Amino acid sequence: MQPPRPPDTGLPPQGNQQLPYEAAPAQPGPQEYDDGQQPGWPQPHQDPFPEAEDSLPERPLSGRIPRLLVILLVLAALALVLRYQVFSIREVVVFGNRQLSAQQVARAAGADRGLFYWTIKEEQIRQAVNANRYLVFEGLEKVFPNKLHLRVVERYPFAFFTHLGVGYVLAQDGLILEQTRELKDGTGLMLVNGLAVWGQQAVGALPATTDPVQQDTLVTLLQELAQWGFETQVTSLDIAQSLNLSIHTRDGFSINLGDSTWMHAKIGTVATVVNALRREGITSGIIEAARPGEATYRATE
């Protein structure tokens, strides 16, 4: 128990009288830590920069959208360049055209519109070409990256026949190319006689005959004349009798072919014999060529 404090009189202390002692606050001394670390040092399990992860602000979504748009625009531009500059058909090489130009054939095939190399389909080109009665599709080859090879057979005026006062121009395969009331349009073409047709004939089709065998005979005969290159020497042919076909040359030969069998061999033999007779100065007469590989000549009386 502490002695009572004397009352404060406001006078200075006298003699050995001392004021009560108040201890000063204790100063901190060395402290012991279980882990041996000094105070203020980060503990092993403590991040020295606890707010480092949160110190960088997160990029807002609106800042990433323009960059994405730029990438999309670049990709779109690249796709357009590849489509219209690299893989767009820029050259069409046509084989087999005769009177039509390569540009006309390409236009008929639809290949003049810058087709995309990877989407070209042969069947579509075939249909487009065959839709033109002057053309027959033969084949297609794509050459990487923007070239096209197109093979066709071109029909051309080859023969002529009349029916009910109307003239019809035939191609080398018998197809009707043109219809005309000007019979002079058949000048220079071989005249087909004895064709049993009925009604009005359709352009772009074979002659509508009453005898299907006669139609086949006409097509075979015309094709063989074209293959042997003999059509320019023929002025007319007669198919009225299917077992006794005949052709007449411009210089006066009358040639009997018999039926329509072995027509390739018969026409080849006739062409050889006629050329041999001409070399001998003979330009008219009758040639019997009903048997393939054989031909006999007799002069006209």
Number of C-alpha atoms within 10 A of each C-alpha: 3 4 5 6 8 8 6 7 7 6 6 8 10 7 6 6 8 8 9 8 6 6 6 6 6 6 6 6 6 8 8 10 9 6 8 7 12 12 11 6 9 12 12 9 6 9 10 11 9 9 9 9 8 8 9 8 7 7 8 8 8 8 9 10 10 11 11 10 11 11 11 12 12 11 12 12 12 11 13 13 13 13 17 16 13 16 19 19 25 19 15 20 14 18 16 17 18 12 11 14 11 17 14 14 26 21 15 18 22 15 21 16 12 16 18 18 21 14 7 14 10 14 11 11 20 18 13 19 23 16 15 16 18 23 21 19 22 14 14 17 12 16 13 12 14 20 17 22 14 25 18 21 15 20 23 19 20 24 27 25 22 19 14 10 11 14 20 27 25 30 24 22 19 26 24 25 20 17 19 14 12 11 16 9 15 20 11 14 19 26 21 19 16 14 21 16 17 12 9 11 18 15 16 18 13 19 25 17 16 12 12 11 11 22 19 14 19 22 17 19 22 21 20 20 21 15 14 12 13 16 20 14 16 21 19 20 22 18 22 15 13 17 13 14 21 23 20 20 20 14 14 15 21 21 24 21 24 20 17 21 15 14 22 18 15 23 23 18 17 23 15 11 18 21 13 12 14 12 10 9 9 15 16 20 16 16 20 18 23 23 18 18 14 13 19 13 17 10 11 10 4
